[in-house]
Amino acid sequence: MHPAMVHRLSGHRGPVYALAVRGDRVLSGSGDGMVAAWGPDGVAGEALAQVGQAVFALAVLDRHEALLIGTEGGDLHVVDLRDRREVQRLVLHRRGIFRIAALDEHRVACAGGDGTLSVWSVLRREDGPRLTLQRQIPLVEEKLRDLAVNAVEGLVAVACGDGSVRVLDRDDLNERQTLTGHAGGATSVAWHPRKPVLLSGGKDGHLRAWHAGHGAPLLAQAAHRAGIYALAFDPQGLVLASASRDKTAKLWRADDLEAEGRLDRAAGGHTHSVNHLCWRGGRLFTGGDDRLVIEWSLSGGGIDGR
């Protein structure tokens, strides 16, 4: 596989902590409190929202035409994407919201820096989308750093600061398994799109694979020289991308986690920590502490880069 830098998208005045996709646009959330929307082919970014605090998490709910923004201070902002108007500001978490994920069509969950998982119902009304708190579930004393939902297996994985990954039932959110293995804290999770496998990354820079059914460890390998902040499979399920505090993003073959590519400064990548990543079709986007969003084209391995 041959990754190539395509566009360097600049305009944020703070680190880029969160990325999301809406149609043909990539959204970025930054320490400057701004959420920007970037068009295809390197079109200049457009301000979508300003929340006054560092943006740690983004989620687009297409069915409800809503954008959810989680901040450093723990606020959850709800933006109506029809008219780009904020319709709610919800204050619950005390130490930041690090990830937001849809559990199903009408529920979302937030991973809090206070160690709790909040669950919200979502309803689209005439005056815009509205969230209502259903539950707040204490899991650990440390931060919850990531969430991943497996709709097929009906499971939710939560990366926890105590080094564990908690696997919950998606419907009732009862805990099924506690997987331990990341010294210093688990920081990222992703479900394999074609296998009953859960991937996790930690502050230890290790990538681990677990059996989705019984939680047995399948693989552990040193992947980065610092914490792994995000994991995401490409839409075809052929490549796993990882983003790390060691200033690199890396590509791994989905079938066996063999290294496929390194996106670093020498390749036109970030000069500081890589905080998040997302896929839009065959293109990979990364965001980092250097205030940049970088678009990458990948050739080989079945990914055509378009």
LOVOFI-825700 format. One record per residue (C-alpha): residue number from 1; residue in three letters; x, y, z. Coordinates in Angstrom, 3 decimals. Layout:
N
   pos   code         c1         c2         c3
   NUM    ala          X          Y          Z
...
END
This chain:
306
   pos   code         c1         c2         c3
     1    met      0.000      0.000      0.000
     2    his      1.270      3.450     -0.920
     3    pro     -0.229      6.300      1.142
     4    ala      0.154      9.785     -0.296
     5    met     -0.716     13.139      1.248
     6    val     -3.339     14.870     -0.922
     7    his     -4.392     18.010      0.970
     8    arg     -3.337     19.821      4.120
     9    leu     -6.421     21.582      5.441
    10    ser     -5.558     24.539      7.656
    11    gly     -7.595     27.175      9.427
    12    his     -8.043     26.001     12.991
    13    arg     -6.286     27.989     15.709
    14    gly     -6.017     25.076     18.083
    15    pro     -5.331     21.320     17.992
    16    val     -7.772     19.168     16.030
    17    tyr     -9.254     16.611     18.409
    18    ala    -12.306     15.257     16.582
    19    leu    -13.361     14.310     13.048
    20    ala    -16.659     13.150     11.560
    21    val    -18.212     12.692      8.118
    22    arg    -21.409     14.153      6.709
    23    gly    -22.065     13.312      3.068
    24    asp    -19.105     14.496      1.009
    25    arg    -17.803     16.712      3.807
    26    val    -15.454     16.064      6.688
    27    leu    -16.135     17.914      9.936
    28    ser    -13.345     18.829     12.343
    29    gly    -13.537     19.956     15.963
    30    ser    -10.698     21.908     17.542
    31    gly     -9.289     23.331     20.722
    32    asp    -10.355     26.738     19.394
    33    gly    -14.010     25.753     19.991
    34    met    -14.776     25.713     16.286
    35    val    -16.377     22.982     14.213
    36    ala    -15.433     23.350     10.533
    37    ala    -16.762     21.600      7.434
    38    trp    -14.330     20.751      4.633
    39    gly    -15.574     20.092      1.103
    40    pro    -14.145     17.606     -1.380
    41    asp    -10.953     18.276     -3.299
    42    gly     -9.430     20.496     -0.623
    43    val    -12.133     23.156     -0.687
    44    ala    -11.554     25.739      2.052
    45    gly    -13.138     25.014      5.404
    46    glu    -16.404     26.623      6.446
    47    ala    -17.343     27.411     10.057
    48    leu    -20.277     25.267     11.151
    49    ala    -20.468     25.965     14.898
    50    gln    -18.611     27.745     17.700
    51    val    -19.098     26.420     21.236
    52    gly    -16.536     28.416     23.230
    53    gln    -14.674     25.367     24.587
    54    ala    -12.279     22.837     23.115
    55    val    -14.184     20.296     21.026
    56    phe    -13.273     16.737     22.012
    57    ala    -15.988     14.718     20.226
    58    leu    -18.306     14.944     17.209
    59    ala    -21.166     12.770     15.983
    60    val    -23.453     13.263     12.996
    61    leu    -26.956     11.786     13.267
    62    asp    -28.140     11.818      9.656
    63    arg    -31.614     10.474     10.446
    64    his    -32.256     13.376     12.830
    65    glu    -30.225     15.959     10.876
    66    ala    -28.291     16.667     14.053
    67    leu    -24.686     17.358     14.968
    68    leu    -23.604     16.485     18.509
    69    ile    -20.568     18.257     19.954
    70    gly    -18.819     17.140     23.139
    71    thr    -16.486     19.606     24.857
    72    glu    -13.523     19.687     27.187
    73    gly    -15.738     20.934     30.004
    74    gly    -18.293     18.125     29.592
    75    asp    -21.018     20.084     27.778
    76    leu    -23.023     18.379     25.048
    77    his    -24.210     20.741     22.305
    78    val    -26.967     19.768     19.872
    79    val    -26.952     21.579     16.513
    80    asp    -29.806     21.422     14.007
    81    leu    -28.059     20.847     10.678
    82    arg    -31.029     22.144      8.703
    83    asp    -30.343     25.727      9.710
    84    arg    -27.031     25.376     11.628
    85    arg    -28.688     26.478     14.849
    86    glu    -27.815     25.230     18.322
    87    val    -30.999     23.885     19.922
    88    gln    -29.663     22.397     23.170
    89    arg    -26.725     22.651     25.550
    90    leu    -26.715     19.805     28.046
    91    val    -24.470     19.846     31.117
    92    leu    -23.869     16.479     32.760
    93    his    -20.283     15.239     32.564
    94    arg    -17.743     17.000     34.757
    95    arg    -14.466     16.258     32.981
    96    gly    -15.021     16.281     29.251
    97    ile    -16.778     14.147     26.644
    98    phe    -14.228     12.100     24.717
    99    arg    -16.453     10.175     22.312
   100    ile    -20.069     10.124     21.135
   101    ala    -21.604      7.121     19.336
   102    ala    -25.064      6.159     18.146
   103    leu    -26.321      2.999     19.867
   104    asp    -29.234      2.681     17.439
   105    glu    -31.537      5.001     15.487
   106    his    -32.936      6.670     18.599
   107    arg    -30.188      6.481     21.257
   108    val    -26.675      7.856     21.624
   109    ala    -23.996      7.331     24.255
   110    cys    -21.249      9.655     25.491
   111    ala    -17.957      8.564     27.046
   112    gly    -17.118     10.938     29.884
   113    gly    -13.860     11.974     31.461
   114    asp    -15.601     11.495     34.803
   115    gly    -15.713      7.723     34.220
   116    thr    -19.421      7.601     33.419
   117    leu    -21.317      6.608     30.295
   118    ser    -24.377      8.730     29.550
   119    val    -27.204      7.429     27.375
   120    trp    -29.611      9.791     25.611
   121    ser    -32.774      9.310     23.597
   122    val    -32.986     11.315     20.359
   123    leu    -36.159     12.736     18.853
   124    arg    -36.587     14.959     15.816
   125    arg    -39.291     17.535     16.513
   126    glu    -40.647     20.341     14.354
   127    asp    -38.352     22.805     16.118
   128    gly    -35.275     20.594     15.758
   129    pro    -33.595     17.526     17.280
   130    arg    -33.867     17.018     21.040
   131    leu    -31.939     14.780     23.435
   132    thr    -33.309     13.467     26.727
   133    leu    -31.154     11.745     29.342
   134    gln    -32.059      8.094     29.904
   135    arg    -29.232      6.874     32.133
   136    gln    -25.833      7.779     33.499
   137    ile    -23.750      4.684     34.216
   138    pro    -20.612      4.846     36.385
   139    leu    -17.991      2.443     35.036
   140    val    -14.568      3.448     36.446
   141    glu    -12.913      6.236     38.399
   142    glu    -10.711      7.183     35.434
   143    lys    -11.640      8.626     32.027
   144    leu    -13.665      6.836     29.390
   145    arg    -11.746      7.528     26.185
   146    asp    -13.588      5.760     23.382
   147    leu    -16.767      3.935     22.358
   148    ala    -17.480      1.452     19.586
   149    val    -20.824     -0.149     18.738
   150    asn    -21.275     -3.551     17.122
   151    ala    -24.835     -3.619     15.773
   152    val    -24.580     -7.216     14.529
   153    glu    -23.456     -8.684     17.855
   154    gly    -25.458     -6.179     19.900
   155    leu    -22.418     -5.034     21.879
   156    val    -20.779     -1.785     22.984
   157    ala    -17.062     -1.579     23.781
   158    val    -15.776      1.157     26.103
   159    ala    -12.072      2.029     26.444
   160    cys    -11.410      2.854     30.104
   161    gly     -8.608      4.712     31.828
   162    asp     -8.039      1.906     34.337
   163    gly     -6.577     -0.216     31.524
   164    ser     -9.696     -2.231     30.823
   165    val    -12.146     -2.471     27.948
   166    arg    -15.691     -2.956     29.188
   167    val    -18.043     -4.816     26.850
   168    leu    -21.715     -4.007     27.424
   169    asp    -24.958     -5.305     26.011
   170    arg    -26.189     -2.673     23.556
   171    asp    -29.855     -2.953     24.584
   172    asp    -29.781     -2.918     28.383
   173    leu    -26.122     -1.784     28.814
   174    asn    -25.399     -4.484     31.356
   175    glu    -21.734     -5.428     31.490
   176    arg    -20.821     -8.701     29.779
   177    gln    -17.032     -8.705     29.963
   178    thr    -14.076     -6.835     31.372
   179    leu    -10.995     -7.184     29.183
   180    thr     -7.707     -6.162     30.750
   181    gly     -4.350     -5.679     29.114
   182    his     -3.380     -2.031     28.525
   183    ala     -0.916     -0.660     31.062
   184    gly     -1.722      2.965     31.864
   185    gly     -5.168      2.928     30.270
   186    ala     -7.150      1.812     27.221
   187    thr     -7.663      4.692     24.799
   188    ser     -9.316      3.375     21.627
   189    val    -11.594      0.584     20.384
   190    ala    -12.974     -0.642     17.052
   191    trp    -14.995     -3.691     15.992
   192    his    -13.746     -5.658     13.014
   193    pro    -16.340     -5.261     10.223
   194    arg    -16.001     -8.833      8.909
   195    lys    -14.909    -10.919     11.889
   196    pro    -16.097    -11.435     15.501
   197    val    -13.084     -9.472     16.736
   198    leu    -12.645     -6.372     18.895
   199    leu     -9.515     -4.253     18.502
   200    ser     -8.204     -2.009     21.276
   201    gly     -5.332      0.421     21.655
   202    gly     -3.793      1.824     24.796
   203    lys     -1.452      4.338     26.340
   204    asp      1.144      1.574     26.147
   205    gly      1.156      1.883     22.341
   206    his     -0.009     -1.710     21.977
   207    leu     -2.715     -2.984     19.662
   208    arg     -4.737     -5.907     20.985
   209    ala     -7.343     -8.186     19.423
   210    trp    -10.073     -9.959     21.413
   211    his    -12.717    -12.507     20.459
   212    ala    -16.049    -10.704     20.402
   213    gly    -17.992    -13.628     21.846
   214    his    -15.994    -14.805     24.858
   215    gly    -13.357    -12.079     25.152
   216    ala    -10.355    -14.361     24.727
   217    pro     -7.151    -12.502     23.753
   218    leu     -6.179    -13.255     20.157
   219    leu     -3.196    -10.997     19.515
   220    ala     -1.060     -8.329     21.139
   221    gln      1.599     -6.299     19.374
   222    ala      3.598     -3.125     19.824
   223    ala      2.124     -0.731     17.255
   224    his      3.170      2.786     18.299
   225    arg      5.730      4.367     20.604
   226    ala      3.039      6.281     22.522
   227    gly     -0.691      6.130     23.178
   228    ile     -3.095      5.086     20.405
   229    tyr     -5.856      7.705     20.345
   230    ala     -8.106      6.357     17.572
   231    leu     -8.788      3.257     15.482
   232    ala    -10.981      3.018     12.369
   233    phe    -11.539      0.493      9.580
   234    asp    -11.950      1.654      6.005
   235    pro    -15.447      1.203      4.483
   236    gln    -14.395     -1.983      2.673
   237    gly    -13.113     -3.538      5.893
   238    leu     -9.682     -4.172      4.396
   239    val     -7.491     -1.743      6.341
   240    leu     -7.327     -0.582      9.953
   241    ala     -5.920      2.887     10.600
   242    ser     -4.463      3.963     13.941
   243    ala     -3.636      7.455     15.221
   244    ser     -1.067      8.035     17.926
   245    arg      0.537     10.534     20.221
   246    asp      3.871      9.487     18.670
   247    lys      3.041     11.869     15.741
   248    thr      2.173      9.089     13.291
   249    ala     -0.826      7.350     11.822
   250    lys     -0.357      3.769     10.652
   251    leu     -2.181      1.328      8.390
   252    trp     -2.681     -2.357      9.189
   253    arg     -3.995     -5.198      7.048
   254    ala     -7.384     -6.087      8.520
   255    asp     -7.008     -9.856      8.151
   256    asp     -3.843    -10.305     10.206
   257    leu     -2.800     -6.804     11.418
   258    glu      0.388     -6.829      9.364
   259    ala      1.819     -3.328      8.876
   260    glu      0.761     -1.756      5.560
   261    gly      1.839      1.874      5.750
   262    arg      3.207      4.671      7.904
   263    leu      1.842      8.208      7.664
   264    asp      4.488     10.360      9.317
   265    arg      6.206     13.691      8.883
   266    ala      8.487     12.324      6.152
   267    ala      5.379     11.340      4.148
   268    gly      3.873     14.811      4.519
   269    gly      2.067     14.053      7.763
   270    his      1.710     15.693     11.143
   271    thr      4.508     17.247     13.166
   272    his      2.754     16.680     16.497
   273    ser      0.350     14.199     18.099
   274    val     -2.259     12.646     15.768
   275    asn     -5.492     12.776     17.755
   276    his     -8.202     11.372     15.531
   277    leu     -8.965      9.953     12.103
   278    cys    -11.885      9.032      9.892
   279    trp    -12.581      7.580      6.455
   280    arg    -14.583      9.191      3.672
   281    gly    -14.798      6.543      1.010
   282    gly    -11.262      5.457      0.139
   283    arg     -9.673      8.600      1.588
   284    leu     -8.309      8.786      5.111
   285    phe     -8.388     12.021      7.111
   286    thr     -6.237     12.684     10.180
   287    gly     -6.292     15.546     12.675
   288    gly     -3.525     16.590     15.024
   289    asp     -2.009     18.945     17.544
   290    asp     -0.400     20.880     14.678
   291    arg     -3.895     22.317     13.934
   292    leu     -4.106     20.504     10.602
   293    val     -6.521     18.112      8.974
   294    ile     -4.642     16.008      6.417
   295    glu     -6.274     14.056      3.606
   296    trp     -4.546     10.883      2.417
   297    ser     -4.977      8.799     -0.709
   298    leu     -4.183      5.109     -0.458
   299    ser     -3.342      2.865     -3.397
   300    gly     -3.008     -0.891     -3.274
   301    gly     -4.768     -3.356     -1.015
   302    gly     -8.067     -2.836     -2.816
   303    ile     -8.425      0.841     -1.857
   304    asp     -8.581      3.106     -4.861
   305    gly     -8.136      6.419     -3.018
   306    arg    -11.286      8.069     -4.405
END
